[in-house]
Amino acid sequence: CDWSSDVCSSDLPDFQIQSGNIGFAFYATGRVRFMVQSSPVISRLAGYTLPSNVSDLSPSAIYQLMSIVEPAFDMNGDLKTDALPSLYLVSYVDAVGAVGYGMHVTPDLSVGVNLKLVNRRFSSVWTAGGDYEDMVGQIKNDFQTSATGYTADVGGCYTLSGSGLRIGLAVQNLIPLQKLSSTMSMHKLESSLQYVRDPNNNIVLVNGDTAVTEVEQTTTIATPFEFTEPLLINVGCMKRLTDFWDVSLDWVDVAGQDVQYSSYVDRFRLGTELRLEAISDFLGIALRTGLADRHPTYGFGVDLFRILQLDGAYAYDSFTDQNSYYAQVRVGW
């Protein structure tokens, strides 16, 4: 089958407040991914090559074209709905409130804990035959129900004195989040030929032949599944080569619990940042590049007056299975 896909993601404003060793945050993330699947008729038409001139149309070429197009129409000459493309859409919204506490155990070791309250809404819809308006209604119905749960993250960071090397460990989702169940539904319209029968259920004959009619029937296929967050263990290290140049190595999901990674090597990430802070007292620029999910990543950062931070990146997104652009604006003092 031929597929095309796209994605739309959005991060709502992130609010953070810190007082001493305690911090509060609220943020939300929404993401939509949709894929369009070509129908068998469209796929066969895409593979058919028309002659460059009408005069070159041979009877066999015309017959081949008719054999491709004919299944797309019913006996009345109307276009069948199953000849149209089908659409598959997955969307979710997470709203998270968090409170964290961090402290220095020693001058070189700091630890912290983060408690999170997560409200999650999720929808997955698959429709065929152009019933796209019904899709919107089903998504609205899915989003009316949500699951709310709480979880906790813990972490620590250790600095090797004099070496410029920092090592970190983070454990996410220590408390399992409540699973959110959803159902992926597909409405498929199928047609078949049946004998025409009279009120007594006898087969009707026309000029000695049996009369047939085309009957369409809609079949709904529902697939239930669950959406949750696994326990994640992440480790990483950062080495400062100069005052303006850092390199880092991350090993995410050490225990291999997150199924989004197709290969274990995808869990290793390498990055470097070069800061050009000497441009002026009010302007700082950082250039970034790295490797994540076996794909190169590129990014930059701009710091204006130590208040407004602009970040941009181009990287591979495992959720969409394609490269994506990212942008972030931060305001802080």
C-alpha positions in Angstrom: 0.0 0.0 0.0 1.1 3.6 -0.6 1.2 5.8 2.5 1.8 9.4 3.0 2.0 11.0 6.5 2.4 14.2 8.3 2.4 15.4 11.9 1.5 18.4 13.9 2.9 18.9 17.4 2.6 21.7 19.9 4.0 22.6 23.3 1.8 24.9 25.3 3.5 27.6 27.4 5.7 26.2 30.2 5.5 27.9 33.5 8.2 27.4 36.1 8.7 29.0 39.5 11.7 28.3 41.8 12.1 29.4 45.4 15.3 28.1 47.1 15.5 24.3 46.6 11.8 23.9 45.6 10.5 24.4 42.1 7.0 24.3 40.5 6.2 23.7 36.8 3.2 23.3 34.6 3.4 22.3 30.9 1.3 20.6 28.3 2.1 18.8 25.0 -0.2 17.9 22.2 0.6 15.9 19.1 -1.3 14.7 16.0 -0.1 12.3 13.4 -2.1 11.3 10.3 -1.5 8.9 7.5 -3.3 8.6 4.2 -3.6 5.2 2.6 -4.3 4.9 -1.1 -7.1 2.7 -2.2 -6.4 -0.4 -4.5 -7.9 1.5 -7.4 -5.8 4.6 -7.0 -2.6 2.4 -6.5 -3.3 0.5 -9.8 -4.0 3.8 -11.6 -0.7 5.2 -10.3 1.1 2.3 -11.8 -0.6 2.5 -15.2 1.3 4.4 -17.9 -0.8 6.2 -20.5 0.5 6.5 -24.0 1.9 9.9 -25.0 -0.6 10.2 -27.8 -4.3 9.3 -28.0 -3.7 7.7 -31.4 -1.3 5.2 -29.7 -4.2 3.8 -27.6 -4.5 0.2 -28.6 -7.6 -1.9 -27.8 -5.6 -3.9 -25.2 -4.5 -0.6 -23.5 -8.1 0.6 -23.4 -9.3 -2.7 -22.0 -6.5 -2.6 -19.3 -7.5 0.9 -18.3 -11.2 -0.1 -18.1 -10.4 -3.1 -16.0 -8.6 -0.8 -13.5 -11.3 1.8 -13.3 -14.5 -0.4 -13.5 -14.2 -1.8 -9.9 -14.4 1.8 -8.7 -18.0 2.2 -9.8 -21.2 0.3 -8.8 -23.9 -0.9 -11.1 -25.6 2.5 -11.2 -22.3 4.2 -12.3 -21.7 5.9 -8.9 -18.3 6.0 -7.4 -17.8 3.4 -4.6 -16.7 4.9 -1.3 -14.0 2.1 -0.9 -12.3 3.5 -4.0 -11.4 6.6 -2.0 -8.3 6.9 0.2 -8.6 6.0 3.9 -7.2 8.1 6.7 -5.5 7.0 10.0 -5.1 9.6 12.8 -3.5 9.4 16.2 -3.6 12.3 18.6 -2.9 12.9 22.3 -2.7 15.7 24.8 -0.7 15.6 28.1 -1.1 18.3 30.8 1.5 18.0 33.5 1.9 19.7 36.9 5.1 19.1 38.8 6.8 20.0 42.0 10.5 19.3 42.6 13.1 19.5 45.3 16.8 19.5 44.8 19.8 19.8 47.1 23.6 19.5 47.3 24.7 16.4 49.3 28.3 17.4 48.8 29.9 20.2 46.8 30.3 17.7 43.9 27.0 15.7 44.3 23.5 17.0 43.9 20.2 15.0 44.0 16.6 15.8 43.3 13.1 14.4 43.2 10.2 15.4 41.0 6.5 14.6 41.7 4.2 14.9 38.6 0.4 14.9 38.2 -0.4 13.9 34.6 -3.8 14.3 32.8 -3.8 12.4 29.5 -6.3 12.4 26.6 -5.8 10.1 23.7 -7.6 9.3 20.4 -7.0 6.9 17.5 -9.3 6.8 14.5 -9.1 5.0 11.1 -11.8 5.8 8.5 -12.2 4.7 4.9 -14.3 6.1 2.1 -14.2 9.8 2.9 -16.1 9.7 6.2 -13.8 12.4 7.5 -16.5 14.4 9.2 -17.3 11.4 11.4 -13.7 11.3 12.3 -13.8 14.8 14.0 -16.8 13.7 16.1 -15.1 10.6 17.2 -12.0 12.5 18.2 -14.1 14.9 20.3 -15.8 12.0 22.0 -12.4 10.4 22.8 -11.1 13.6 24.3 -14.1 13.9 26.6 -12.6 11.1 28.7 -9.2 11.3 30.3 -7.0 9.5 32.7 -5.2 11.3 35.5 -2.4 9.7 37.4 0.7 10.7 39.4 4.3 9.6 39.1 7.8 10.5 40.4 11.2 11.1 38.9 14.5 11.0 40.8 18.0 11.9 39.7 21.5 12.9 40.7 24.5 14.6 39.2 28.2 14.1 40.2 31.0 16.4 39.2 34.6 15.0 39.0 36.6 17.9 40.5 39.2 19.3 38.3 38.3 17.2 35.2 35.4 19.2 33.8 33.4 15.9 33.7 29.8 15.6 35.0 27.9 12.4 35.2 24.1 12.2 35.7 21.5 9.5 36.4 17.7 9.9 36.1 14.9 7.5 36.8 11.6 8.5 35.4 8.1 7.2 36.1 8.9 5.4 39.3 5.2 5.2 40.1 3.4 3.6 37.1 1.0 5.9 35.4 -2.6 4.9 35.0 -3.1 3.2 31.6 -5.4 5.0 29.2 -7.4 2.7 27.0 -8.7 3.7 23.6 -10.1 2.0 20.5 -9.0 2.3 16.9 -12.1 2.0 14.7 -12.2 1.6 10.9 -15.5 1.7 8.9 -15.1 -0.3 5.8 -17.7 -0.3 3.0 -17.8 -3.6 1.1 -19.9 -4.5 -2.0 -21.1 -7.8 -3.3 -23.5 -9.2 -5.9 -26.6 -11.0 -4.7 -29.6 -12.5 -6.4 -32.7 -10.4 -6.7 -35.6 -12.2 -4.8 -39.3 -11.6 -4.7 -41.3 -11.2 -1.5 -41.5 -15.0 -1.2 -37.7 -15.2 -1.3 -37.7 -16.8 -4.7 -35.0 -15.8 -7.2 -36.3 -13.5 -9.9 -35.7 -14.4 -13.5 -35.4 -11.9 -16.3 -35.6 -13.3 -19.8 -34.7 -16.7 -18.4 -31.6 -15.4 -16.6 -31.2 -14.8 -12.9 -31.3 -11.1 -11.9 -28.5 -9.8 -9.7 -28.0 -6.6 -7.8 -25.1 -5.0 -6.0 -25.4 -4.6 -2.2 -23.1 -2.5 -0.1 -22.6 -3.2 3.6 -20.6 -1.2 6.2 -18.4 -3.2 8.5 -16.9 -1.6 11.6 -13.5 -3.0 12.8 -12.6 -2.0 16.3 -9.1 -2.6 17.8 -8.7 -1.8 21.6 -5.3 -0.9 23.0 -3.7 0.9 25.9 -1.3 3.9 26.1 1.0 4.3 29.1 4.5 5.4 30.1 7.2 2.9 31.0 9.9 3.1 33.7 12.9 4.8 32.2 16.5 4.8 33.4 18.8 7.3 31.7 22.4 8.1 32.3 24.7 10.7 30.7 27.9 12.6 30.9 29.1 16.0 29.9 32.7 17.1 29.4 33.7 20.7 29.2 36.6 21.0 26.7 36.9 24.8 27.0 34.8 27.6 28.6 32.8 27.7 25.4 32.8 24.1 24.1 31.1 21.1 25.6 30.5 17.5 24.4 28.0 15.1 25.9 27.0 11.4 25.7 23.5 10.1 26.7 22.3 6.5 27.2 18.5 6.7 27.5 16.2 3.8 28.5 19.0 1.7 29.8 16.6 -1.1 30.8 15.1 -1.2 27.3 11.4 -0.6 28.4 10.4 1.9 25.8 9.2 0.2 22.6 9.5 3.3 20.4 13.1 2.4 19.7 13.5 -0.1 16.8 17.1 -1.0 17.8 18.9 -0.8 21.1 21.7 1.4 19.5 19.0 4.1 19.0 19.2 4.7 22.7 22.7 6.3 22.5 23.0 10.0 21.7 26.0 12.2 21.1 26.1 15.9 21.0 28.3 19.0 21.2 27.6 22.7 21.8 29.9 25.7 20.8 28.9 29.0 22.5 29.9 32.3 20.9 29.2 34.4 24.0 32.0 36.8 23.2 29.9 38.6 20.5 28.6 41.2 23.0 27.4 41.6 26.5 23.7 41.2 25.6 23.9 38.6 22.8 24.9 35.0 23.1 24.8 32.4 20.3 25.2 28.7 20.6 25.7 26.2 17.7 24.8 22.6 18.3 25.1 19.3 16.4 24.9 15.6 17.3 23.6 12.2 16.6 20.3 10.7 18.0 18.4 7.6 16.8 21.2 7.1 14.3 20.3 10.4 12.6 22.2 13.6 12.6 20.8 16.6 14.5 21.4 20.3 14.1 20.4 23.2 16.3 21.2 26.7 17.5 20.4 29.0 20.4 20.2 32.7 20.9 20.2 34.5 24.2 19.1 38.1 24.3 19.9 40.3 27.4 20.0 37.1 29.5 16.2 37.2 29.5 14.9 35.9 26.2 16.2 32.6 24.8 15.4 31.3 21.3 16.2 27.7 20.4 15.7 25.8 17.1 16.6 22.3 16.0 16.3 19.9 13.1 16.2 16.3 14.2 14.6 12.9 13.6 11.3 12.2 15.4 10.6 8.5 16.2 6.9 9.3 16.7 6.5 10.5 13.1 9.4 8.4 11.6 10.7 11.5 9.8 12.8 14.5 10.3 11.1 17.5 12.0 11.8 21.1 12.9 11.5 22.3 16.5 11.4 25.8 18.0 11.3 27.0 21.5 11.0 30.5 23.2 11.9 30.9 26.8 11.6 34.0 29.0 13.3 34.1 32.4 15.5 36.0 34.7 
